[in-house]
Amino acid sequence: MNGQTKKNNESLPTKTVLGSTVSEYRERCIQCHRCMDACPVTRDLFSIDDLNKASVDDYEIPSTIKTFAFSCTQCGRCVPVCPVGIRRDHMMRYIKYKLRDHKPWGYTRYLFIKGPNKTGINGIAQKLYIAVKKITTRDLADLMETTPTKKPEVLFYPGCYIYSTVTMRLTLRLLKHLGRPYAVLGGVTACCGAPHLLQGELDQADHCRELLYQKIKASDPKIIITSCAECFEIIEHIKTRYNEEFEVLSVTEYLLRYQQRFPVKKIRGKIVVHDSCRFHRQTPQAEAAYETSDIFGEPVHPPLSQTPSCCYQWNHGNDPKNAARRANYLATVKTAAPTLACTCITCYEELKKIPTDVEIIDILQLFEDALDATRSTEKKR
Protein backbone atom coordinates (compact mmCIF):
# COMPACT_ATOMS: atom_id res chain seq x y z
CA MET A 1 0.00 0.00 0.00
CA ASN A 2 1.56 3.33 -1.03
CA GLY A 3 1.53 6.46 1.18
CA GLN A 4 -1.30 8.19 -0.67
CA THR A 5 -3.56 5.12 -0.52
CA LYS A 6 -2.85 4.74 3.19
CA LYS A 7 -3.69 8.40 3.78
CA ASN A 8 -6.95 8.09 1.84
CA ASN A 9 -7.88 4.93 3.76
CA GLU A 10 -7.32 6.67 7.07
CA SER A 11 -10.02 9.21 6.19
CA LEU A 12 -12.59 6.50 5.40
CA PRO A 13 -14.97 4.86 7.91
CA THR A 14 -13.52 1.82 9.63
CA LYS A 15 -16.20 -0.46 8.20
CA THR A 16 -15.20 0.52 4.65
CA VAL A 17 -11.48 0.04 5.19
CA LEU A 18 -11.96 -3.19 7.13
CA GLY A 19 -14.34 -4.61 4.52
CA SER A 20 -11.78 -4.00 1.78
CA THR A 21 -8.94 -5.41 3.86
CA VAL A 22 -10.87 -8.56 4.77
CA SER A 23 -11.66 -9.16 1.09
CA GLU A 24 -7.93 -9.02 0.37
CA TYR A 25 -7.24 -11.42 3.26
CA ARG A 26 -9.66 -13.98 1.84
CA GLU A 27 -7.76 -13.96 -1.44
CA ARG A 28 -4.44 -14.31 0.33
CA CYS A 29 -5.37 -17.13 2.73
CA ILE A 30 -3.66 -20.47 1.99
CA GLN A 31 -5.89 -22.35 4.48
CA CYS A 32 -2.99 -23.78 6.47
CA HIS A 33 -5.09 -23.72 9.67
CA ARG A 34 -2.26 -22.35 11.82
CA CYS A 35 -4.41 -19.47 13.06
CA MET A 36 -7.05 -21.88 14.34
CA ASP A 37 -4.43 -24.09 15.96
CA ALA A 38 -3.17 -21.05 17.90
CA CYS A 39 -6.65 -19.92 18.95
CA PRO A 40 -7.40 -20.43 22.66
CA VAL A 41 -11.17 -20.76 22.08
CA THR A 42 -11.53 -22.56 18.73
CA ARG A 43 -14.11 -25.33 18.69
CA ASP A 44 -12.84 -27.13 15.54
CA LEU A 45 -16.41 -27.38 14.23
CA PHE A 46 -15.70 -25.72 10.90
CA SER A 47 -12.93 -25.19 8.38
CA ILE A 48 -10.91 -22.11 7.55
CA ASP A 49 -12.82 -21.94 4.28
CA ASP A 50 -16.09 -21.76 6.25
CA LEU A 51 -14.68 -18.96 8.39
CA ASN A 52 -13.48 -17.03 5.35
CA LYS A 53 -16.89 -17.30 3.70
CA ALA A 54 -18.53 -15.99 6.87
CA SER A 55 -16.71 -12.67 6.36
CA VAL A 56 -18.31 -12.13 2.92
CA ASP A 57 -20.92 -9.36 3.11
CA ASP A 58 -23.93 -11.22 1.72
CA TYR A 59 -23.04 -14.64 3.15
CA GLU A 60 -25.34 -15.95 5.88
CA ILE A 61 -23.25 -16.90 8.90
CA PRO A 62 -23.81 -20.48 10.18
CA SER A 63 -24.73 -20.98 13.84
CA THR A 64 -21.40 -22.67 14.68
CA ILE A 65 -19.46 -19.64 13.49
CA LYS A 66 -21.84 -17.25 15.29
CA THR A 67 -21.05 -19.09 18.51
CA PHE A 68 -17.32 -18.95 17.79
CA ALA A 69 -17.45 -15.26 16.86
CA PHE A 70 -18.95 -14.26 20.21
CA SER A 71 -16.45 -16.48 22.06
CA CYS A 72 -13.52 -14.87 20.23
CA THR A 73 -11.64 -12.28 22.30
CA GLN A 74 -9.59 -10.94 19.37
CA CYS A 75 -6.50 -11.59 21.46
CA GLY A 76 -4.32 -11.68 18.33
CA ARG A 77 -2.58 -14.98 19.04
CA CYS A 78 -3.62 -16.05 15.54
CA VAL A 79 -1.66 -13.22 13.92
CA PRO A 80 2.06 -14.01 14.35
CA VAL A 81 1.59 -17.64 13.23
CA CYS A 82 0.08 -16.70 9.85
CA PRO A 83 2.66 -17.30 7.07
CA VAL A 84 1.00 -14.80 4.71
CA GLY A 85 0.47 -11.90 7.13
CA ILE A 86 -3.32 -12.08 7.62
CA ARG A 87 -4.90 -10.35 10.64
CA ARG A 88 -7.39 -13.09 11.49
CA ASP A 89 -8.47 -11.07 14.54
CA HIS A 90 -9.56 -8.27 12.19
CA MET A 91 -11.48 -10.76 10.07
CA MET A 92 -13.29 -11.84 13.24
CA ARG A 93 -13.97 -8.19 14.02
CA TYR A 94 -15.65 -7.84 10.65
CA ILE A 95 -17.75 -10.94 11.29
CA LYS A 96 -18.82 -9.37 14.58
CA TYR A 97 -19.74 -6.26 12.61
CA LYS A 98 -22.01 -8.41 10.46
CA LEU A 99 -23.52 -9.87 13.65
CA ARG A 100 -23.81 -6.55 15.51
CA ASP A 101 -27.61 -6.76 15.70
CA HIS A 102 -27.48 -10.27 17.17
CA LYS A 103 -25.11 -9.78 20.09
CA PRO A 104 -25.56 -11.74 23.33
CA TRP A 105 -26.78 -9.79 26.35
CA GLY A 106 -23.30 -9.67 27.91
CA TYR A 107 -22.04 -7.72 24.91
CA THR A 108 -25.00 -5.31 24.91
CA ARG A 109 -24.78 -4.72 28.67
CA TYR A 110 -21.08 -3.84 28.48
CA LEU A 111 -21.71 -0.96 26.06
CA PHE A 112 -24.91 0.23 27.73
CA ILE A 113 -23.44 3.42 29.21
CA LYS A 114 -20.08 3.64 27.42
CA GLY A 115 -19.63 6.42 24.90
CA PRO A 116 -20.65 10.02 24.23
CA ASN A 117 -24.06 11.40 23.25
CA LYS A 118 -26.13 8.61 24.81
CA THR A 119 -29.90 9.11 24.44
CA GLY A 120 -33.07 7.46 25.71
CA ILE A 121 -32.75 4.88 28.46
CA ASN A 122 -29.02 4.56 27.81
CA GLY A 123 -28.56 8.28 28.41
CA ILE A 124 -30.62 8.17 31.60
CA ALA A 125 -28.70 5.15 32.89
CA GLN A 126 -25.39 6.84 32.08
CA LYS A 127 -26.31 10.01 33.99
CA LEU A 128 -27.48 8.00 37.00
CA TYR A 129 -24.28 5.94 36.96
CA ILE A 130 -22.10 9.06 36.89
CA ALA A 131 -24.14 10.74 39.64
CA VAL A 132 -23.91 7.72 41.94
CA LYS A 133 -20.18 7.33 41.34
CA LYS A 134 -19.54 11.00 42.12
CA ILE A 135 -21.41 10.64 45.40
CA THR A 136 -19.80 7.37 46.45
CA THR A 137 -16.29 8.27 45.24
CA ARG A 138 -15.96 11.87 46.33
CA ASP A 139 -12.17 12.00 46.21
CA LEU A 140 -12.27 11.31 42.46
CA ALA A 141 -15.49 13.17 41.61
CA ASP A 142 -13.79 16.29 40.26
CA LEU A 143 -11.88 14.22 37.71
CA MET A 144 -14.89 12.35 36.34
CA GLU A 145 -16.31 13.34 32.95
CA THR A 146 -14.10 16.41 32.66
CA THR A 147 -11.88 17.79 29.91
CA PRO A 148 -8.70 19.71 30.87
CA THR A 149 -9.04 23.47 30.49
CA LYS A 150 -5.29 24.03 30.44
CA LYS A 151 -2.74 22.62 28.04
CA PRO A 152 -0.64 20.14 30.01
CA GLU A 153 2.66 18.59 29.04
CA VAL A 154 1.35 15.24 30.28
CA LEU A 155 -2.22 14.05 29.81
CA PHE A 156 -3.25 11.07 31.93
CA TYR A 157 -6.01 9.28 30.03
CA PRO A 158 -7.82 6.66 32.13
CA GLY A 159 -10.87 6.66 29.86
CA CYS A 160 -13.66 4.51 31.32
CA TYR A 161 -11.37 3.09 33.99
CA ILE A 162 -11.51 6.38 35.86
CA TYR A 163 -14.17 4.51 37.83
CA SER A 164 -11.71 1.75 38.74
CA THR A 165 -10.89 3.32 42.06
CA VAL A 166 -7.98 1.11 43.13
CA THR A 167 -5.88 1.77 40.04
CA MET A 168 -6.97 5.40 39.80
CA ARG A 169 -5.95 6.22 43.38
CA LEU A 170 -2.73 4.27 42.94
CA THR A 171 -1.80 6.13 39.75
CA LEU A 172 -2.68 9.54 41.17
CA ARG A 173 -0.55 8.90 44.24
CA LEU A 174 2.44 7.93 42.11
CA LEU A 175 2.03 10.92 39.80
CA LYS A 176 1.77 13.19 42.84
CA HIS A 177 4.99 11.67 44.18
CA LEU A 178 6.77 12.61 40.95
CA GLY A 179 5.73 16.20 41.48
CA ARG A 180 5.35 16.92 37.79
CA PRO A 181 2.26 18.69 36.38
CA TYR A 182 -0.35 16.67 34.53
CA ALA A 183 -4.03 16.76 33.62
CA VAL A 184 -6.68 14.03 33.57
CA LEU A 185 -9.12 13.16 30.80
CA GLY A 186 -11.49 10.32 31.55
CA GLY A 187 -14.99 9.01 31.99
CA VAL A 188 -17.54 6.93 30.14
CA THR A 189 -18.42 9.96 28.00
CA ALA A 190 -14.77 10.12 26.93
CA CYS A 191 -14.58 6.41 26.02
CA CYS A 192 -11.91 5.69 23.41
CA GLY A 193 -14.22 3.41 21.41
CA ALA A 194 -12.14 0.25 21.81
CA PRO A 195 -15.02 -1.67 23.46
CA HIS A 196 -17.23 -0.76 20.49
CA LEU A 197 -14.54 -1.69 17.99
CA LEU A 198 -14.03 -5.10 19.58
CA GLN A 199 -17.76 -5.76 19.34
CA GLY A 200 -17.98 -4.80 15.68
CA GLU A 201 -19.85 -1.57 16.43
CA LEU A 202 -17.61 0.20 13.95
CA ASP A 203 -19.64 3.40 13.46
CA GLN A 204 -19.86 3.94 17.21
CA ALA A 205 -16.13 3.26 17.52
CA ASP A 206 -15.36 5.89 14.88
CA HIS A 207 -17.59 8.41 16.67
CA CYS A 208 -15.91 7.83 20.04
CA ARG A 209 -12.45 8.05 18.53
CA GLU A 210 -13.24 11.28 16.69
CA LEU A 211 -14.59 13.00 19.81
CA LEU A 212 -11.65 11.78 21.86
CA TYR A 213 -9.29 13.19 19.27
CA GLN A 214 -11.00 16.57 19.51
CA LYS A 215 -10.52 16.58 23.29
CA ILE A 216 -6.89 15.56 22.96
CA LYS A 217 -6.31 18.21 20.31
CA ALA A 218 -7.82 20.87 22.57
CA SER A 219 -5.47 19.80 25.38
CA ASP A 220 -2.46 19.64 23.03
CA PRO A 221 -0.28 17.44 25.28
CA LYS A 222 3.27 16.34 24.57
CA ILE A 223 2.79 12.99 26.30
CA ILE A 224 -0.31 10.85 26.86
CA ILE A 225 -0.17 8.07 29.45
CA THR A 226 -2.62 5.27 30.23
CA SER A 227 -2.73 1.88 31.96
CA CYS A 228 -5.34 0.40 29.62
CA ALA A 229 -3.91 -1.55 26.68
CA GLU A 230 -7.06 -1.00 24.60
CA CYS A 231 -6.98 2.76 25.25
CA PHE A 232 -3.29 2.77 24.40
CA GLU A 233 -3.98 1.08 21.06
CA ILE A 234 -6.67 3.62 20.12
CA ILE A 235 -4.53 6.62 21.10
CA GLU A 236 -1.70 5.24 18.99
CA HIS A 237 -4.17 4.96 16.11
CA ILE A 238 -5.27 8.57 16.66
CA LYS A 239 -1.65 9.70 16.59
CA THR A 240 -1.08 7.96 13.25
CA ARG A 241 -4.42 8.84 11.67
CA TYR A 242 -4.17 12.56 12.44
CA ASN A 243 -0.39 12.85 12.10
CA GLU A 244 0.04 14.07 15.67
CA GLU A 245 3.40 14.38 17.41
CA PHE A 246 2.49 13.56 21.01
CA GLU A 247 4.13 10.55 22.63
CA VAL A 248 2.06 7.63 23.93
CA LEU A 249 3.32 5.75 26.99
CA SER A 250 1.99 3.29 29.50
CA VAL A 251 1.97 4.69 33.03
CA THR A 252 4.75 2.23 33.89
CA GLU A 253 6.92 3.49 31.03
CA TYR A 254 6.39 7.05 32.22
CA LEU A 255 7.27 6.27 35.85
CA LEU A 256 10.47 4.54 34.78
CA ARG A 257 11.65 7.76 33.17
CA TYR A 258 11.81 9.11 36.73
CA GLN A 259 13.09 5.92 38.30
CA GLN A 260 15.49 7.91 40.47
CA ARG A 261 12.48 9.31 42.35
CA PHE A 262 11.65 5.83 43.66
CA PRO A 263 13.66 3.69 46.07
CA VAL A 264 15.40 0.65 44.64
CA LYS A 265 14.09 -1.92 47.09
CA LYS A 266 13.38 -5.64 46.66
CA ILE A 267 9.90 -5.82 48.15
CA ARG A 268 8.79 -9.03 46.44
CA GLY A 269 10.28 -12.40 45.61
CA LYS A 270 9.43 -14.09 42.33
CA ILE A 271 6.96 -12.29 40.04
CA VAL A 272 5.30 -13.42 36.83
CA VAL A 273 4.41 -10.52 34.54
CA HIS A 274 1.09 -11.25 32.85
CA ASP A 275 1.52 -11.59 29.10
CA SER A 276 -1.54 -9.63 27.99
CA CYS A 277 -3.02 -9.60 24.50
CA ARG A 278 -1.94 -6.08 23.59
CA PHE A 279 0.92 -5.42 26.03
CA HIS A 280 2.50 -8.76 25.10
CA ARG A 281 6.12 -9.68 25.74
CA GLN A 282 7.49 -8.11 22.55
CA THR A 283 6.09 -4.63 23.30
CA PRO A 284 7.91 -1.76 25.04
CA GLN A 285 5.07 -1.68 27.58
CA ALA A 286 5.75 -5.27 28.63
CA GLU A 287 9.49 -4.59 28.68
CA ALA A 288 8.83 -1.72 31.09
CA ALA A 289 6.80 -4.05 33.29
CA TYR A 290 9.62 -6.62 33.33
CA GLU A 291 12.12 -3.89 34.20
CA THR A 292 9.87 -2.79 37.05
CA SER A 293 9.53 -6.33 38.39
CA ASP A 294 13.33 -6.68 38.22
CA ILE A 295 13.81 -3.50 40.26
CA PHE A 296 11.39 -4.50 43.01
CA GLY A 297 11.46 -8.31 42.80
CA GLU A 298 12.61 -11.28 40.73
CA PRO A 299 10.84 -11.67 37.35
CA VAL A 300 10.29 -15.24 36.18
CA HIS A 301 8.45 -16.94 33.34
CA PRO A 302 5.89 -19.67 34.05
CA PRO A 303 6.72 -23.14 32.72
CA LEU A 304 6.09 -23.71 29.03
CA SER A 305 2.47 -24.75 28.72
CA GLN A 306 -0.42 -24.93 26.34
CA THR A 307 -2.36 -22.77 28.81
CA PRO A 308 -2.83 -19.31 27.23
CA SER A 309 -2.54 -16.20 29.40
CA CYS A 310 -5.57 -14.37 28.00
CA CYS A 311 -7.89 -12.87 30.65
CA TYR A 312 -10.92 -13.54 28.36
CA GLN A 313 -12.58 -10.20 29.15
CA TRP A 314 -13.51 -9.36 25.60
CA ASN A 315 -16.01 -12.15 24.97
CA HIS A 316 -18.02 -10.84 27.95
CA GLY A 317 -18.56 -14.25 29.49
CA ASN A 318 -20.09 -15.72 26.36
CA ASP A 319 -17.80 -18.75 26.44
CA PRO A 320 -18.57 -21.04 29.41
CA LYS A 321 -15.02 -22.43 29.24
CA ASN A 322 -13.49 -19.08 30.27
CA ALA A 323 -13.45 -19.93 33.97
CA ALA A 324 -11.61 -23.21 33.48
CA ARG A 325 -9.02 -21.59 31.20
CA ARG A 326 -8.34 -18.82 33.72
CA ALA A 327 -8.06 -21.31 36.57
CA ASN A 328 -5.62 -23.45 34.57
CA TYR A 329 -3.55 -20.40 33.74
CA LEU A 330 -3.33 -19.27 37.36
CA ALA A 331 -2.43 -22.81 38.43
CA THR A 332 0.48 -22.64 35.97
CA VAL A 333 1.53 -19.25 37.34
CA LYS A 334 1.46 -20.62 40.90
CA THR A 335 4.14 -23.18 40.05
CA ALA A 336 6.46 -20.34 39.03
CA ALA A 337 5.76 -17.48 41.46
CA PRO A 338 3.42 -16.36 44.24
CA THR A 339 2.69 -13.04 42.53
CA LEU A 340 1.20 -12.17 39.13
CA ALA A 341 1.70 -8.55 38.04
CA CYS A 342 -0.67 -7.21 35.37
CA THR A 343 0.45 -4.57 32.89
CA CYS A 344 -3.10 -3.80 31.69
CA ILE A 345 -5.97 -2.78 33.94
CA THR A 346 -8.44 -4.87 31.91
CA CYS A 347 -6.47 -8.01 32.76
CA TYR A 348 -6.00 -6.95 36.37
CA GLU A 349 -9.68 -6.36 37.00
CA GLU A 350 -10.73 -9.57 35.24
CA LEU A 351 -8.19 -11.84 36.93
CA LYS A 352 -8.85 -10.31 40.38
CA LYS A 353 -12.34 -11.78 40.26
CA ILE A 354 -10.98 -15.34 40.33
CA PRO A 355 -10.50 -17.20 43.64
CA THR A 356 -6.81 -18.14 43.71
CA ASP A 357 -3.79 -18.43 46.00
CA VAL A 358 -1.81 -16.32 43.55
CA GLU A 359 -1.42 -12.68 44.57
CA ILE A 360 -2.68 -10.63 41.63
CA ILE A 361 -1.47 -7.03 41.53
CA ASP A 362 -1.38 -4.07 39.21
CA ILE A 363 2.27 -3.60 38.18
CA LEU A 364 2.04 -0.05 39.57
CA GLN A 365 1.60 -1.46 43.07
CA LEU A 366 5.31 -2.32 43.10
CA PHE A 367 6.16 1.38 42.98
CA GLU A 368 3.71 2.16 45.78
CA ASP A 369 4.89 -0.70 47.98
CA ALA A 370 8.49 0.45 47.60
CA LEU A 371 7.49 3.92 48.77
CA ASP A 372 5.55 2.49 51.72
CA ALA A 373 8.40 0.18 52.72
CA THR A 374 10.89 3.05 52.67
CA ARG A 375 8.67 5.35 54.73
CA SER A 376 8.06 2.57 57.23
CA THR A 377 11.81 2.13 57.64
CA GLU A 378 12.31 5.88 58.08
CA LYS A 379 9.62 6.02 60.79
CA LYS A 380 11.32 3.24 62.75
CA ARG A 381 14.54 5.25 62.78
N, C-alpha and C positions, 0 to 999 in steps of 0.2 A: 504493500500500500504506500503510495507516494505521499509527500507532505501535504499537498493540496487536497487530496482525497480524504486524508485523515482529518484535516481542518474542517472540511465540509461535513464529514460524518459527525464530528463533535457538536455541530449546530443542529443536528437532526434529533427527533425524539428517540429515546432509548429503544422503544418497541420497533422502530423502523431499522435502526442500525443492527439490533440484535437479530431481527428476522432475516436480514441479508447475510449476516455472519453465520447464522445457523444453517442457512441454505448452502453456503460454501463448505461448512463442516460436513454436511451430509455427503457432498461430492468427494470430499477428501478421505473420509473414513474407510479404512481397509478391513474393518470388522475383525480385528485381532482379539477382541474381548478383554484386553488388559485393563481397561477402565473399570469394567464390571468386576474383575477379579480383585481390584484394589478397593472397591466400594465397601464400606462397613455395614451397609444396610441392604445390599442387593438380595433379592429373593430367588434369582435364577429361574424365573417363571416365563421368561421371554428372551428373545435374541437381541443382539445389537441392531439388527435390521429392523425389528419391531420398534425398538426405541427410537431409531432414526426416523422411521415413518411417523411416529407420534408427534414429531416436531414440525411436520408439514401442516400448513395453515388449515387446509380443508379436510384433513384426515381426522376421523373420529377416533379418539383415544380409548383403547380397550381398558376394561376395569382393572386388570392386573397392573398396567402401567400407571393408572390413576393412583392406585394404592402405593406404588413405588414412588411416584412423584411427591406425594405428601409425606412420605417417610424420609425422603432425601433432605439432607441438611446443607447441601452445596458446600461441603467442607473442602472440596478441591483435591482430595487425595487421588482422584481419577486423572488429574491433569498431568503431573510429571511423568506418569507411566506411558502416556500416549506417544507412539513413535512418529506421528505426523502432526503433532502440535495442536490437537483439538481441545477446546475448553468444554469438556463434557458437562461441567457444572453450569456453564452458560446455556447449553442446550436444555438442561433440566429447568433452568430459570424460564426459558421460553415456553416449555411445556406447562409450567405453572402459570404463565401468563395466559395460555389457552384455557386453563382450568380455573381462572380467577373467580368465576361466578359459581364455582362448585367447591369452595374451600371447606374443610372441616371447621367445626366451631372453635377449636383451639387457635386456628389461624385467625379467624375473624375477631375473636376476643382480644388477641394480642394487639391488633391495630385499632381497637375501638376508640381510644382517646389519643393515639399518637398522630401528630401532624398538625399543620396550621389550617386555619379556616374551616374548622369543624362546624357542621350545622345540624339542626334537628336534635334527636336524642343523643347523638354522639357529641355534639357541642355542649349540651346540658351536662352530660356525664363528665366531660373534660373539665368544665368550669367547677363542678362540684369536687372533683378529684383534686384540682389545684387548691381550692379553698380549704379543703380538709387538711391537705399536706402542709399548707402554710400555717394552719392553726396548731397542728400536732408537731411540727418541726420548725419552731420559731427561730432557732439560731441560723437556719438556712433560708428562711422565708424571703429575705431581701434579694437573694440571688436567683429565685425561681421565676422563670418566664420573663426575664429582663434582657435587654440588649445594652451593651456598654455605651455610655454617652461620650466617653473620652477615647482617644486613640492610644491603646496600650502597645508596648513592645511585645508583650506576651499575652496571648488570649488563651485562657483555659476553657476548653469546650467539652463539658460533660454530656451535652445533649440530654437525652431522656434519663440518663443515669444520675442526674442531679438529685433525683429522689432516692437514690441508693445511699442512705445516710452514712453507713460505715465508711465506704470508700470516699465519699465527699468530704467528710470531716477529717479523714486521714490525709487526703491530698491537700486540703486547705491548711492543715497544721504544718505540713512539710513545706508548702510554699511560703507560709508565714515565717518559718524558720530561716529560709533563704534570705528573706528581707528584700526581695526584688519586687518591683511593681508588676501587677498583672490585672487582668479583668476576666470576668466570667460570662460566658454565653451558654445558656442551657435551659432545658425545659421541654415538655412534650410538644409545645407549639414551635419549638426550634429543632424538631427532630430532623436528623440528617437524611432520612428517607431510606436508609439501609434495610430496615424491617420490611418496608413496602417492596423494595427491589427483590429481596429474597423470597417474597411471596408471589412475585410476578405481577404486582400492582405497579406497572411500569410508569403509567401516567402520574400516579400519586408520587412515586419516587422522584420523578423529574421535577414536580412542583415543589416538593420539600427541598430538594437540592438547590433549586433556583432561589428560593427565599432564603435559604441558609447562606448562599453565596452573597446575596445582597446585604445581609447582616454582617458578614465577614468583611465585605468591601467597605462598608460604612465604618467599621472598626479599624481597618487598615493595619493589622498587626504584622510584625516581622516574624513571629513564631507562633504557631498554634500547637497546643499540647492536649492530649486526651489519653484516657486509659481504656477506651473502648476500641477494639480492633475493627469493628464495623464502621464506627465513626471515622477512624483513621483512614480507612480505605476510601470513604466518600470524600473526605477533605483532600486527600491526594488526587482524587479524580477532579475535584473542583479546581485545584491548582493547575492541573494539566489542561483541562477544558478551557479555562479562562486565562491561561498564560500568566498566572500570578507568580510572584516571587517569594511569597512567605515560605517559611520552613515548617514542615510538619514533623513533630516528634511525639513519641509516647512520653508520658509523665516520667517514667523511669529513665529514659534517655536524657530528658531535661535535667533531672536531679543529678545524674552522673556528671554533668558538665560542671557542677559545683560540689563535686565529691569531697573537696577539702573542707566543706562546711559540716560534714558529718564525721563522727568518730569511726575509726577503723576498728571494729570490735566483733569478734566471733561470738555471736549470740545464739547461734543454732549449730547443730551438728550437720548431718547429711540432709540435703534438700534436693528434691526432684523439681525441675522447672517444667510446668505443664506445656506440652507442645500443642498449642492451639491452632485452629484451622488457618487463621490469617496472620498471627504472630508466630509462625512456625520457626523451626530451628535455623533456617537459612536467612531469616530476616534480621535487620539491625535491631529491631525491637526485642527479639528473643536473645540476641547477643548481649544486649544491655541487661536483660534479666539474669542471664548466666553470670555476667560480671558482678552484678549486685549480690547474687547468691554466693559468689566466691569471696566477696569482701566480708560478708556477715555470716558465712557458713561454709559448707563443703558441698558443692554441686555434684550430683551423680546422675547417671542415666539408669532408668529401670531396665531389667533384663530384656533381651530381645524377645518379642512376643507377637502373636497375631492380634493381640488386644489393641484396638485403636484408641487414641487418647481424645477423641472428640467428646465434647460435653453434651452433644445432641440437643442443644437448645432450639435450633432453627427448624425442627419439624414439629415443635409445639406439642410434644407428647403424642403425636399421631401414631408412632411406632411403639407397640407394647413391649418390644424387646429393648427399648432404651435403658430401662432400669438394670437389667441383667448386664448389659454392656458396660455401663458405668461402674457397677459393682465389681466386675471382672478387672476393669482397668485399675480401680483403686486397690484391689487385692494385689495386682502386679506392682503398683507403686510401693505398697507396704513392705514388700520384700527388699526394696532398695533403700528406702528412707522413711523416717517418721513424718516428714513434712512435705507437702505439695504446694509450691508457690505458683500462683496463676498470674500470667502477664496481661490477661484480658478480663475486664470486669464481667463480661457475659459468662465466661467459663467459671469465674470465681462464684458468682451468684448461683449458677446452676449446680455446681459440684458441692456447694455448701449445704444444699438441701438433703444430701445423701447421708444416711447413718454410716459412719465409718470410724475406725481407730486412727486413720490418717489425719494429721492436722492440716487443714486446708486454709491457706492464707493468701491475701493479696500480696504480690511481690513488694508493694510499697510498705507493708507492715515491717519489713526488715529495717528500713530506714528509721521508722518510728521507734521500734524496739531498741535500736542502737542508741538513740537519743535518751530513751527512758533509762536504759542500763547505765549510761554515763552519768545522768543526773542523780540516780540512786547512789552511785559510788561517791559522787561529790558531796551528797548530803551526809553520808556516813563519816566522811572526813571532818 
